[in-house]
Amino acid sequence: MIKINSQEWKFVGLVWLIIVFLTFLPTIIGVITTPSDSVFLGRQGINGGDLPVYYSNIEQAKEGHFLFKNLYTSEPHPRFIFDPFWLGVGILAKVFSLSAFLAFQLSKFLLIPIFLIVSYYLLAFFFKDETRRKVCFIFLIFASGLGGLYFASYSSQFSKTGDVFVFSEMEMSHLPLDVFTADVFTFFSIYNSPHFLASLTLIVLIFLLSLLAFESYKLIYSLGAGCSALFLFQFHPYHLPTIFGVLGIFILLFILKEKKLNLNYLKHYFILLVFSLPPIFYYILTIQKFWIRRAHFLQFATPIPSLPIVFVSYGFLIIFALIGIFSILKKKEKNKQDIFLVSWTLTSFLLIYSPLPFQRRLAEGLQVALAILTTFGLFYLRNWLEEKPIFQKYFKEIFSNKIFLTYLFFILFFFSSFLMIINDLSLYLKHYYRMYLTKEAQEAMFWLRKNTKEESIVLSSFETGNLIPAFSLRQVYLGHGHQTVQLRKKLVEAEQFFQNSNDDEKLTFLKDNQIDYLFFGPEEKKEIRFNPEEKSYLKKVFSNNEVAVFKTDY
């Protein structure tokens, strides 16, 4: 039975306070420093294009919709997207009359303590010693790799111009995971989005309940793991290979070690599979039935960087984790925890380099295993060094200094996350335009929501199209890298429309794509080479000092 004393819970509470401070400080500063003519979006330098998608789901739930539509593509389709997580956040927003922004932040705040409790229970299963639990908890929550050093050198080119750093899709494909993939490292998941935090919590909970079931089988553990898997796979189906891969490899290795079959292990695995079938069938059915779901899945590629970049991404976590694995291999008798850790790490590394298109997504949770192995490695290394006279003479006092150890941890493990926070603060304090929406643009989007039909399709630039669904709840022709079907084709066609002088071709484009409205704001004015007011097939139906909305007439 897992026992955790009151002092440990106080320690968890202290970590919670630190996380809340680091997570919400930039957002609070962003709100406080918002220009008077703008609205703060809550975007960060990473994953900023996905945030409006989350807002659009929350707003759809507030409107009373149980199923969502993909508002980021223009093809007609019914409501078929069932996402229990964002549905829950939307219901929270509706009950308490919150904006999508506030509901997003509140859900993040509420999920943090749940994750901390679940993860600390997992560590208590692996470590009986209180000190090791606390050390491992710090690594699990705050540790990342050395990508921050790359980030610092890359972003230094902006210092002379006073600009700030924002990742483009091209740059992201070559950067370390700890500075551009929000769901790979724990702190980044907490900091970036509540749905990443929820998925990581569920992964940890499934593994914790599975380990408890393997330790002393009780049906309640299997049912709890099954319910967690049911919820997880319905909004993050790509974690299915991780859960079943890790547990499958563990069961196989344990059978080989014990040279006998444990039916309780297989029973647990089977129950987990049964609970996972509904979301599996749901995704198979929707992929087969709805073309836009199939197209979205096909273009949802998140390839893992090259192996050297991955090693940079995890940095010293990999080094100390390897020492931890070495310490496990040296044991004469390996217990369930040892085998499970090796299974988790091995399976995760195999999956991120598998032929699956969403490789980066399969890295979520790997840091938890590496943090536990790192703790094994650190204490093994400490015990080994304490036997060396040179260590006792010159280094023992230094490595007993908590201030020095804190500084060392910051440089070796937390520097990347720290730079992400500083980058966002820079974006907000310098009022980078992508972090805000002007009130006049927001007014035009609200007008679309109140004065147009629900099935209306809006044409705009890509940047504006990324925001329109979050405020207007109307479909856009293009606006998201993955959600917009045939994005490359649509980018070319939209550019041709804005820059082409041939009215017949413009009319054909509008008709073929059933576009109902043209959103004409600052971004569109940069691209367009004609005056919409001079076109007979475009009728102005809304305008303010910054934005005009035109209804198509063809």
URFEN-V123083 format. One record per pair of residues at least 12 apart in sequence whose C-alpha atoms are under 10 Angstrom apart, sorted by sequence separation. I is the first residue (numbers start at 1). J is the second residue. D is the distance in whole Angstrom. If there is no record, write none. Layout:
i = [I;I]
j = [J;J]
d = [D;D]
This chain:
i = [30;56;57;67;68;69;91;92;121;124;155;167;183;184;209;210;213;350;351;352;464;465;466;467;478;479;494;497;520;538;539;540;27;30;56;57;66;67;68;69;90;93;120;123;124;152;167;183;208;209;210;325;328;329;349;465;466;467;477;478;493;496;497;537;538;539;27;28;41;56;57;65;66;67;68;89;90;92;93;120;123;151;182;183;186;209;210;229;251;324;328;348;349;382;458;462;464;465;466;477;518;537;538;539;27;56;66;67;68;89;92;122;185;186;206;209;210;250;251;347;348;461;462;463;464;465;466;494;533;537;538;26;27;56;66;67;120;183;184;206;209;210;325;348;458;459;460;461;462;463;478;493;532;536;537;538;27;53;66;67;89;120;123;183;208;209;248;325;348;349;382;456;457;458;459;460;461;462;463;477;532;533;535;536;537;26;53;66;68;86;89;119;206;207;247;248;251;324;348;454;455;456;457;458;459;460;461;462;466;532;535;536;53;68;88;89;205;206;209;347;348;449;454;455;456;457;458;459;460;462;52;67;120;205;206;325;345;346;448;449;452;454;455;456;457;458;459;518;520;66;86;116;119;154;206;247;248;344;345;348;448;451;453;454;457;517;518;65;66;119;203;206;247;344;345;445;446;449;450;452;516;517;518;521;525;64;202;205;206;345;441;445;448;449;450;517;519;520;521;524;57;66;116;151;204;205;321;344;345;444;445;446;447;448;449;517;521;522;523;61;62;65;66;116;150;151;202;203;244;344;345;442;445;446;447;448;449;462;521;522;57;60;61;64;65;150;202;203;206;343;344;441;442;445;446;448;498;520;521;522;58;59;60;61;62;63;64;148;151;201;202;341;342;437;441;444;445;446;498;510;520;521;57;58;59;61;62;63;147;148;151;202;244;341;342;345;443;444;445;462;498;499;500;501;519;520;521;57;58;61;62;147;150;151;199;202;203;243;244;340;341;434;442;443;445;462;498;499;500;501;519;520;56;57;58;59;60;61;62;64;146;147;148;149;199;202;437;441;442;461;497;498;499;500;507;518;519;520;55;58;59;60;61;62;63;145;146;147;148;201;202;341;342;496;497;498;499;506;507;518;519;54;57;58;59;61;62;145;146;147;199;200;341;462;495;496;497;498;503;517;518;519;57;58;61;62;144;145;146;147;198;199;240;461;462;494;495;497;498;503;517;518;55;56;58;59;144;145;198;199;460;461;498;503;516;517;518;54;55;58;59;62;143;144;338;459;516;517;54;58;62;199;203;207;211;240;477;515;516;517;62;195;199;203;206;210;214;461;477;515;516;62;198;460;477;514;515;516;200;203;204;207;237;476;515;59;144;145;195;196;199;203;207;240;475;476;514;58;59;144;195;476;511;58;143;144;222;226;230;233;234;237;476;510;511;57;58;142;143;144;222;225;226;229;230;233;236;237;476;510;511;55;56;141;142;143;144;225;226;227;228;229;230;231;232;233;234;235;510;55;58;140;141;142;143;219;222;223;226;227;229;230;231;233;234;325;328;507;54;55;58;140;141;142;218;222;225;226;229;230;233;234;237;307;324;327;507;508;54;139;140;141;217;221;222;225;226;228;229;230;231;232;233;305;306;324;326;507;52;55;141;214;216;217;219;222;223;224;226;227;228;229;230;231;234;304;305;321;322;324;325;328;52;55;141;219;222;223;226;227;230;234;303;304;318;321;324;325;327;328;51;54;214;215;217;218;222;225;226;229;230;233;303;304;317;320;321;323;324;326;327;213;214;217;303;319;320;321;322;323;324;325;326;459;468;213;214;219;223;303;314;317;318;320;321;322;323;324;325;327;328;51;222;303;304;314;317;318;320;321;323;324;327;211;213;214;302;303;304;305;316;317;319;320;321;322;323;324;326;327;459;465;210;213;301;302;303;304;305;317;318;319;320;321;322;323;324;464;301;302;303;304;314;317;318;320;321;323;324;457;458;459;464;300;301;302;303;304;317;320;321;323;324;457;458;459;460;461;464;43;210;299;300;301;302;303;304;316;317;319;320;323;456;457;458;459;460;461;464;41;42;209;210;298;299;301;302;304;320;456;457;458;459;460;461;464;41;42;297;301;302;317;320;456;457;458;459;460;461;463;464;40;297;320;455;456;457;458;459;460;461;462;463;42;210;461;462;42;453;460;461;452;460;461;452;459;461;206;461;461;448;448;445;115;444;444;257;444;27;112;441;111;112;441;254;441;24;109;119;254;440;441;23;108;109;112;115;119;122;254;257;108;111;114;115;118;121;122;125;253;24;108;110;111;114;115;117;118;119;120;121;23;24;108;109;112;115;116;119;122;123;126;251;254;23;107;108;111;112;115;118;119;122;125;250;253;254;105;107;108;111;114;115;118;121;122;125;250;253;20;105;106;107;108;250;251;20;104;105;108;112;115;119;122;250;251;253;19;104;107;108;111;115;118;122;249;250;253;451;459;104;107;249;250;252;451;458;459;20;250;251;458;19;20;247;249;250;448;458;19;246;249;250;447;448;458;246;248;249;317;447;16;17;246;247;316;317;447;16;246;247;249;250;315;316;15;245;246;249;315;444;245;246;248;314;443;444;452;13;16;246;247;443;444;12;15;16;243;245;246;443;448;242;245;246;441;444;445;447;13;244;245;313;440;441;444;12;13;243;440;441;443;444;445;12;89;242;243;245;246;440;441;442;444;89;241;242;245;440;441;241;439;440;441;9;12;86;242;438;440;85;86;242;85;241;242;9;8;85;85;241;4;4;3;48;238;2;45;46;48;238;239;242;243;2;4;45;46;47;238;242;2;3;45;46;181;215;238;241;242;2;3;8;12;15;19;44;45;46;214;215;239;240;242;1;2;7;8;11;15;19;45;238;239;242;1;2;4;238;239;242;2;3;5;8;12;16;211;236;239;2;4;8;11;12;15;46;211;239;15;177;176;177;185;4;173;176;184;185;211;173;174;175;176;184;173;174;175;173;174;176;177;178;46;47;172;173;176;177;180;207;45;46;47;175;176;177;178;179;45;46;47;174;175;176;177;178;46;176;177;178;175;176;177;178;207;175;176;54;51;54;46;51;50;48;47;46;47;85;44;45;84;85;44;83;84;43;83;85;86;83;84;85;83;84;85;82;83;81;82;83;81;203;204;147;150;203;146;147;149;150;23;146;147;148;200;201;204;22;23;145;146;147;148;199;200;204;145;146;147;199;23;24;145;146;147;19;23;144;145;146;147;196;200;22;23;144;145;146;20;144;145;146;19;20;143;144;145;146;19;143;144;145;143;144;145;143;189;184;183;184;139;183;184;185;186;181;182;183;184;185;186;181;183;184;185;186;183;184;185;186;300;301;181;182;183;184;185;186;299;300;177;181;184;185;299;300;184;298;299;296;297;299;177;296;297;299;295;296;298;299;295;296;297;299;295;296;293;295;296;292;294;295;292;293;292;291;292;82;82;81;82;80;81;81;80;2;80;126;127;1;126;78;81;125;126;77;80;1;77;1;77;126;75;76;77;75;74;73;70;70;73;144;143;140;143;70;141;191;140;141;143;144;187;139;140;143;188;139;140;142;188;191;140;141;187;191;137;139;140;136;139;140;185;188;138;139;188;136;137;140;136;137;139;140;135;136;139;180;135;136;138;178;179;136;137;178;179;133;135;136;178;132;135;136;176;179;180;134;179;133;136;178;132;135;132;135;123;127;122;126;132;132;123;127;119;123;127;122;126;165;166;165;166;164;165;164;164;165;166;149;164;165;148;152;163;164;148;152;162;163;164;146;148;151;143;144;145;146;147;148;149;150;164;166;142;143;145;146;148;149;152;163;164;165;142;144;145;146;147;148;151;155;162;164;166;143;144;145;146;147;148;151;163;139;143;144;145;146;147;148;149;138;142;143;144;145;146;148;152;142;143;144;145;147;148;141;142;143;144;139;143;139;142;142;169;100;100;46;45;44;45;44;46;78;45;46;77;44;45;76;44;45;76;43;44;45;74;76;45;74;75;44;45;74;43;44;71;73;74;43;49;72;73;74;42;48;71;72;48;40;45;44;45;40;43;44;43;73;38;41;42;43;72;30;34;40;41;42;71;72;22;26;29;30;33;34;38;40;41;71;72;22;25;26;29;30;32;33;35;39;40;41;72;26;27;30;31;32;33;34;38;39;40;71;72;23;26;27;30;33;38;39;40;71;72;22;26;29;30;37;38;39;40;70;71;76;25;26;29;37;38;39;74;75;26;27;30;34;35;37;38;39;71;72;73;74;75;26;34;35;36;37;38;39;71;72;73;74;75;26;34;35;36;37;38;39;71;72;73;74;38;69;70;71;72;73;74;30;31;69;70;71;72;73;30;69;70;71;72;73;71;72;73;71;72;60;71;72;73;75;59;60;63;72;73;74;75;56;59;72;73;74;55;56;57;58;59;71;72;73;52;53;56;57;59;60;70;71;72;73;49;52;53;55;56;59;70;73;51;52;53;55;56;70;50;51;52;53;54;55;56;57;49;50;52;53;56;73;48;49;52;55;56;51;52;41;53;52;53;52;49;50;53;49;50;49;50;50;76;75;76;74;75;74;74]
j = [42;68;69;79;80;81;103;104;133;136;167;179;195;196;221;222;225;362;363;364;476;477;478;479;490;491;506;509;532;550;551;552;40;43;69;70;79;80;81;82;103;106;133;136;137;165;180;196;221;222;223;338;341;342;362;478;479;480;490;491;506;509;510;550;551;552;41;42;55;70;71;79;80;81;82;103;104;106;107;134;137;165;196;197;200;223;224;243;265;338;342;362;363;396;472;476;478;479;480;491;532;551;552;553;42;71;81;82;83;104;107;137;200;201;221;224;225;265;266;362;363;476;477;478;479;480;481;509;548;552;553;42;43;72;82;83;136;199;200;222;225;226;341;364;474;475;476;477;478;479;494;509;548;552;553;554;44;70;83;84;106;137;140;200;225;226;265;342;365;366;399;473;474;475;476;477;478;479;480;494;549;550;552;553;554;44;71;84;86;104;107;137;224;225;265;266;269;342;366;472;473;474;475;476;477;478;479;480;484;550;553;554;72;87;107;108;224;225;228;366;367;468;473;474;475;476;477;478;479;481;72;87;140;225;226;345;365;366;468;469;472;474;475;476;477;478;479;538;540;87;107;137;140;175;227;268;269;365;366;369;469;472;474;475;478;538;539;87;88;141;225;228;269;366;367;467;468;471;472;474;538;539;540;543;547;87;225;228;229;368;464;468;471;472;473;540;542;543;544;547;81;90;140;175;228;229;345;368;369;468;469;470;471;472;473;541;545;546;547;86;87;90;91;141;175;176;227;228;269;369;370;467;470;471;472;473;474;487;546;547;83;86;87;90;91;176;228;229;232;369;370;467;468;471;472;474;524;546;547;548;85;86;87;88;89;90;91;175;178;228;229;368;369;464;468;471;472;473;525;537;547;548;85;86;87;89;90;91;175;176;179;230;272;369;370;373;471;472;473;490;526;527;528;529;547;548;549;86;87;90;91;176;179;180;228;231;232;272;273;369;370;463;471;472;474;491;527;528;529;530;548;549;86;87;88;89;90;91;92;94;176;177;178;179;229;232;467;471;472;491;527;528;529;530;537;548;549;550;86;89;90;91;92;93;94;176;177;178;179;232;233;372;373;527;528;529;530;537;538;549;550;86;89;90;91;93;94;177;178;179;231;232;373;494;527;528;529;530;535;549;550;551;90;91;94;95;177;178;179;180;231;232;273;494;495;527;528;530;531;536;550;551;89;90;92;93;178;179;232;233;494;495;532;537;550;551;552;89;90;93;94;97;178;179;373;494;551;552;90;94;98;235;239;243;247;276;513;551;552;553;99;232;236;240;243;247;251;498;514;552;553;100;236;498;515;552;553;554;239;242;243;246;276;515;554;99;184;185;235;236;239;243;247;280;515;516;554;99;100;185;236;517;552;100;185;186;264;268;272;275;276;279;518;552;553;100;101;185;186;187;265;268;269;272;273;276;279;280;519;553;554;99;100;185;186;187;188;269;270;271;272;273;274;275;276;277;278;279;554;100;103;185;186;187;188;264;267;268;271;272;274;275;276;278;279;370;373;552;100;101;104;186;187;188;264;268;271;272;275;276;279;280;283;353;370;373;553;554;101;186;187;188;264;268;269;272;273;275;276;277;278;279;280;352;353;371;373;554;100;103;189;262;264;265;267;270;271;272;274;275;276;277;278;279;282;352;353;369;370;372;373;376;101;104;190;268;271;272;275;276;279;283;352;353;367;370;373;374;376;377;101;104;264;265;267;268;272;275;276;279;280;283;353;354;367;370;371;373;374;376;377;264;265;268;354;370;371;372;373;374;375;376;377;510;519;265;266;271;275;355;366;369;370;372;373;374;375;376;377;379;380;104;275;356;357;367;370;371;373;374;376;377;380;265;267;268;356;357;358;359;370;371;373;374;375;376;377;378;380;381;513;519;265;268;356;357;358;359;360;372;373;374;375;376;377;378;379;519;357;358;359;360;370;373;374;376;377;379;380;513;514;515;520;357;358;359;360;361;374;377;378;380;381;514;515;516;517;518;521;101;268;357;358;359;360;361;362;374;375;377;378;381;514;515;516;517;518;519;522;100;101;268;269;357;358;360;361;363;379;515;516;517;518;519;520;523;101;102;357;361;362;377;380;516;517;518;519;520;521;523;524;101;358;381;516;517;518;519;520;521;522;523;524;104;272;523;524;105;516;523;524;516;524;525;517;524;526;272;527;528;517;519;519;190;519;520;334;521;105;190;519;190;191;520;334;521;105;190;200;335;521;522;105;190;191;194;197;201;204;336;339;191;194;197;198;201;204;205;208;336;108;192;194;195;198;199;201;202;203;204;205;108;109;193;194;197;200;201;204;207;208;211;336;339;109;193;194;197;198;201;204;205;208;211;336;339;340;192;194;195;198;201;202;205;208;209;212;337;340;108;193;194;195;196;338;339;109;193;194;197;201;204;208;211;339;340;342;109;194;197;198;201;205;208;212;339;340;343;541;549;195;198;340;341;343;542;549;550;112;342;343;550;112;113;340;342;343;541;551;113;340;343;344;541;542;552;341;343;344;412;542;112;113;342;343;412;413;543;113;343;344;346;347;412;413;113;343;344;347;413;542;344;345;347;413;542;543;551;113;116;346;347;543;544;113;116;117;344;346;347;544;549;344;347;348;543;546;547;549;116;347;348;416;543;544;547;116;117;347;544;545;547;548;549;117;194;347;348;350;351;545;546;547;549;195;347;348;351;546;547;348;546;547;548;117;120;194;350;546;548;194;195;351;195;351;352;120;120;198;199;356;120;121;121;166;356;121;164;165;167;357;358;361;362;122;124;165;166;167;358;362;123;124;166;167;302;336;359;362;363;124;125;130;134;137;141;166;167;168;336;337;361;362;364;124;125;130;131;134;138;142;168;361;362;365;125;126;128;362;363;366;127;128;130;133;137;141;336;361;364;128;130;134;137;138;141;172;337;365;142;304;304;305;313;133;302;305;313;314;340;303;304;305;306;314;304;305;306;305;306;308;309;310;179;180;305;306;309;310;313;340;179;180;181;309;310;311;312;313;180;181;182;309;310;311;312;313;182;312;313;314;312;313;314;315;344;313;314;193;192;195;188;193;193;192;192;192;193;231;191;192;231;232;192;231;232;192;232;234;235;233;234;235;234;235;236;234;235;234;235;236;235;364;365;309;312;365;309;310;312;313;187;310;311;312;364;365;368;187;188;310;311;312;313;364;365;369;311;312;313;365;190;191;312;313;314;187;191;312;313;314;315;364;368;191;192;313;314;315;190;314;315;316;190;191;314;315;316;317;191;315;316;317;316;317;318;317;364;360;360;361;317;361;362;363;364;360;361;362;363;364;365;361;363;364;365;366;364;365;366;367;481;482;363;364;365;366;367;368;481;482;360;364;367;368;482;483;368;482;483;481;482;484;363;482;483;485;482;483;485;486;483;484;485;487;484;485;483;485;486;483;485;486;484;485;485;485;486;279;282;282;283;282;283;286;286;212;290;336;337;212;337;290;293;337;338;290;293;215;291;216;292;341;291;292;293;292;292;292;292;293;296;367;367;365;368;296;367;417;367;368;370;371;414;367;368;371;416;368;369;371;417;420;370;371;417;421;368;370;371;368;371;372;417;420;371;372;421;370;371;374;371;372;374;375;371;372;375;416;372;373;375;415;416;374;375;416;417;372;374;375;417;372;375;376;416;419;420;375;420;375;378;420;375;378;376;379;368;372;368;372;378;379;371;375;368;372;376;372;376;420;423;423;424;423;424;424;425;426;427;411;426;427;411;415;426;427;412;416;426;427;428;411;413;416;409;410;411;412;413;414;415;416;430;432;409;410;412;413;415;416;419;430;431;432;410;412;413;414;415;416;419;423;430;432;434;412;413;414;415;416;417;420;432;409;413;414;415;416;417;418;419;409;413;414;415;416;417;419;423;414;415;416;417;419;420;414;415;416;417;413;417;414;417;418;481;470;471;420;420;420;421;421;423;455;423;424;455;423;424;455;424;425;456;424;425;426;455;457;427;456;457;427;428;457;427;428;455;457;458;428;434;457;458;459;428;434;457;458;435;428;434;434;435;431;434;435;435;465;431;434;435;436;465;424;428;434;435;436;465;466;417;421;424;425;428;429;433;435;436;466;467;418;421;422;425;426;428;429;431;435;436;437;468;423;424;427;428;429;430;431;435;436;437;468;469;421;424;425;428;431;436;437;438;469;470;421;425;428;429;436;437;438;439;469;470;475;425;426;429;437;438;439;474;475;427;428;431;435;436;438;439;440;472;473;474;475;476;428;436;437;438;439;440;441;473;474;475;476;477;429;437;438;439;440;441;442;474;475;476;477;442;473;474;475;476;477;478;435;436;474;475;476;477;478;436;475;476;477;478;479;478;479;480;479;480;469;480;481;482;484;469;470;473;482;483;484;485;467;470;483;484;485;467;468;469;470;471;483;484;485;465;466;469;470;472;473;483;484;485;486;463;466;467;469;470;473;484;487;466;467;468;470;471;485;466;467;468;469;470;471;472;473;466;467;469;470;473;490;466;467;470;473;474;470;471;467;479;479;480;480;479;480;483;480;481;481;482;483;513;513;514;513;514;514;515]
d = [7;9;8;5;6;6;9;10;9;10;10;10;9;9;5;7;9;10;8;10;9;7;8;8;7;9;10;7;8;6;5;9;9;9;9;9;9;6;5;9;7;9;8;7;10;10;8;6;9;7;10;9;10;10;9;6;4;10;8;7;10;9;9;9;6;6;10;9;10;9;9;9;9;5;6;6;9;9;10;9;7;9;8;8;8;9;9;8;7;10;9;7;8;10;10;9;9;4;6;9;9;8;5;7;6;8;9;5;8;7;8;10;10;10;9;7;7;10;8;10;6;10;9;9;7;8;9;9;10;6;6;9;9;10;7;8;9;9;9;9;6;10;9;9;7;9;8;9;6;7;9;8;10;9;5;9;9;9;9;9;9;7;9;8;8;9;10;7;8;8;10;10;6;6;6;7;8;5;9;9;10;8;10;8;6;9;8;9;10;9;7;8;8;8;9;9;9;10;6;9;10;6;5;5;5;8;8;7;10;8;10;9;8;9;9;10;9;5;10;9;10;10;8;7;6;5;6;7;8;9;10;8;9;7;8;10;10;10;9;9;9;6;7;8;7;9;10;8;10;7;10;9;8;10;9;10;8;9;6;9;10;10;8;8;10;8;9;9;10;9;9;6;8;7;9;9;9;7;8;9;10;9;9;10;10;10;9;7;7;9;9;6;9;4;10;9;10;9;10;10;10;10;10;8;10;9;10;10;6;9;8;10;9;6;6;9;10;7;10;8;9;10;10;8;8;9;10;8;8;7;7;9;9;6;8;8;7;10;6;7;9;10;6;9;10;8;6;8;10;10;9;10;9;6;5;8;8;9;4;10;10;10;8;8;9;9;8;10;10;9;7;10;9;10;9;9;5;9;9;10;6;6;10;6;9;8;5;9;8;8;7;10;9;6;10;9;9;9;9;10;10;7;9;8;7;5;8;6;7;5;6;5;9;10;10;8;8;10;8;9;9;9;7;10;9;8;6;6;7;7;6;6;10;7;8;10;7;6;9;9;8;7;8;10;10;6;9;10;9;9;10;4;5;8;8;8;5;8;9;6;6;10;9;7;8;8;10;6;6;9;10;8;9;10;8;6;7;10;10;6;7;7;9;4;9;9;5;8;8;6;9;9;7;9;8;9;9;7;8;7;5;9;7;8;8;9;9;6;9;9;10;6;10;8;10;10;8;10;10;10;5;6;10;10;9;8;6;9;8;9;8;9;10;9;8;5;7;10;9;7;9;9;10;9;9;8;6;6;10;9;9;9;8;8;9;8;8;9;5;9;9;10;7;10;8;8;9;9;9;7;8;9;10;9;8;9;10;10;10;9;10;9;10;9;10;8;9;9;9;9;9;7;8;9;10;10;10;9;6;6;9;9;9;6;8;8;10;9;9;10;9;8;10;8;9;9;9;8;8;8;10;9;9;7;9;7;10;8;10;9;7;9;8;8;7;8;9;10;9;10;9;9;9;9;9;9;8;9;8;5;8;9;5;5;10;10;8;9;6;8;10;6;9;9;5;10;9;9;8;7;8;7;6;9;9;5;9;5;7;5;6;8;8;9;9;9;9;9;10;9;8;9;7;8;8;7;8;9;6;8;10;9;8;10;9;10;10;7;9;9;10;9;9;8;9;9;7;9;8;7;9;10;7;8;8;7;9;9;9;8;7;8;10;8;9;8;6;8;5;8;7;8;8;7;9;6;5;9;7;9;9;8;7;10;10;9;7;9;7;9;9;10;9;10;8;8;7;8;6;9;7;8;6;8;10;10;9;8;8;7;7;8;8;9;9;8;10;9;8;9;10;10;7;10;5;8;9;5;7;10;10;9;10;9;9;8;6;9;7;4;8;4;7;10;10;8;9;6;8;9;10;7;10;5;8;10;5;7;9;9;10;9;9;7;9;6;6;5;8;10;9;8;8;8;7;8;9;8;5;5;5;5;9;8;8;8;6;10;7;9;9;7;9;7;5;6;6;9;6;5;9;8;9;7;6;8;9;10;8;10;8;9;7;8;6;9;9;9;10;9;6;8;9;5;6;6;6;8;9;10;7;10;9;8;10;9;7;9;10;7;5;5;5;5;9;7;7;9;9;10;10;10;10;6;6;6;6;7;9;7;8;9;10;9;9;8;9;7;9;8;10;9;9;9;9;6;9;9;10;8;6;9;7;9;9;10;9;9;8;10;9;10;9;9;8;10;9;9;9;7;9;9;10;10;10;7;8;9;10;9;9;9;10;7;10;9;7;7;7;8;9;8;7;10;8;7;10;8;8;10;10;9;9;9;9;10;10;9;10;10;9;9;9;7;8;7;8;9;6;8;9;10;10;7;9;9;4;7;9;5;7;8;6;8;9;7;9;10;6;8;7;8;9;6;8;9;8;10;9;10;8;9;9;10;10;9;7;8;8;8;9;9;8;9;6;9;10;10;7;10;9;9;9;8;10;9;6;8;10;10;9;10;9;9;10;10;9;10;8;8;9;10;8;10;8;9;5;10;9;10;8;6;8;10;9;10;9;9;8;9;8;7;10;9;8;7;8;10;7;6;8;9;9;8;7;10;9;5;7;8;7;8;8;10;9;10;8;10;8;8;8;9;10;8;9;9;10;9;10;6;9;8;8;6;8;10;9;10;9;9;10;8;9;9;9;7;7;10;10;7;10;9;7;9;8;9;7;10;10;10;7;7;9;7;10;9;7;9;6;6;9;9;7;9;9;8;10;10;9;10;9;8;7;7;8;10;9;9;8;9;10;9;8;9;9;9;7;9;10;9;10;10;10;10;9;7;7;7;9;7;7;10;8;5;7;10;8;9;8;9;6;9;7;8;9;9;9;7;9;8;10;8;9;9;10;6;9;9;8;8;9;10;7;6;9;9;10;9;7;9;10;10;9;9;9;9;10;8;9;8;9;8;8;10;10;9;9;8;10;10;8;10;8;10;10;9;7;10;9;8;8;9;8;9;10;8;6;10;7;8;9;8;9;8;8;10;10;6;7;10;9;10;6;8;7;6;10;9;8;9;8;7;8;9;9;9;5;7;7;5;7;10;5;8;10;10;9;9;9;9;9;10;8;10;9;8;8;9;8;10;10;7;9;8;9;9;9;10;9;9;10;7;7;6;7;10;8;5;10;8;9;10;9;8;8;9;7;10;9;9;10;9;10;9;9;7;9;8;10;9;9;9;6;9;9;6;10;8;5;5;9;7;8;6;6;8;8;5;10;5;7;8;9;9;8;8;7;4;5;9;6;4;8;8;9;9;7;7;10;8;10;8;7;9;7;9;8;9;8;9;7;9;7;8;9;9;8;10;10;6;7;8;9;8;5;8;10;6;7;8;7;9;8;10;9;9;8;6;8;9;6;8;10;7;8;6;8;10;9;9;10;8;9;9;6;9;8;9;6;10;8;9;7;10;9;9;6;9;6;9;9;9;8;9;9;6;9;9;10;9;10;10;10;10;8;8;10;9;10;10;9;6;9;9;8;9;8;10;10;9;10;8;10;9;9;10;8;10;8;9;9;10;8;8;10;10;10;9;9;7;8;10;10;9;9;6;8;10;8;8;10;7;10;8;9;7;9;9;9;5;9;5;7;9;9;9;8;10;10;8;10;6;9;8;10;9;6;8;10;9;9;10;10;6;8;9;7;7;9;10;6;8;9;7;9;10;8;9;10;7;9;10;9;7;10;9;10;10;9;10;8;10;8;10;10;9;8;9;10;10;10;8;7;9;7;9;9;10;8;8;10;7;8;10;10;9;6;10;9;10;9;10;9;10;8;8;10;10;7;10;9;8;9;8;10;9;9;7;7;6;7;8;8;10;10;9;8;6;9;8;4;8;9;9;8;9;8;5;8;7;6;7;9;9;9;5;6;8;7;9;8;9;10;7;5;8;7;10;7;10;6;9;7;9;10;8;10;10;9;7;8;8;9;8;10;9;9;9;8;8;9;9;9;10;10;7;9;9;9;6;8;6;10;10;9;9;10;9;9;8;9;9;8;10;6;10;9;10;9;8;9;10;10;10;9;10;9;9;10;8;9;9;9;9;10;8;7;6;10;10;8;7;8;8;9;8;10;6;8;10;7;10;7;10;7;7;9;10;6;5;10;10;9;9;8;8;10;10;7;8;9;5;7;9;10;9;9;9;10;9;7;10;5;7;9;7;8;7;8;5;8;6;5;9;6;10;8;6;7;7;10;5;6;10;9;9;9;9;9;8;9;4;6;10;9;10;9;9;9;9;6;5;10;10;10;10;6;9;8;8;10;9;6;8;10;7;9;6;6;8;10;10;9;9;8;9;8;6;6;6;5;9;10;10;4;5;5;7;9;10;10;8;6;7;6;9;9;10;9;6;8;9;6;8;9;6;10;10;9;10;9;9;9;10;9;7;8;8;9;7;6;5;8;9;9;9;9;8;8;5;6;10;8;6;8;9;7;7;9;8;9;9;7;8;8;4;7;8;9;9;6;10;5;7;10;8;9;8;8;8;8;9;9;7;10;7;7;6;10;10;9;5;10;9;9;9;9;10;10;8;9;9;8;9;7;9;8;9;9;10;8;9;7;9;8;8]
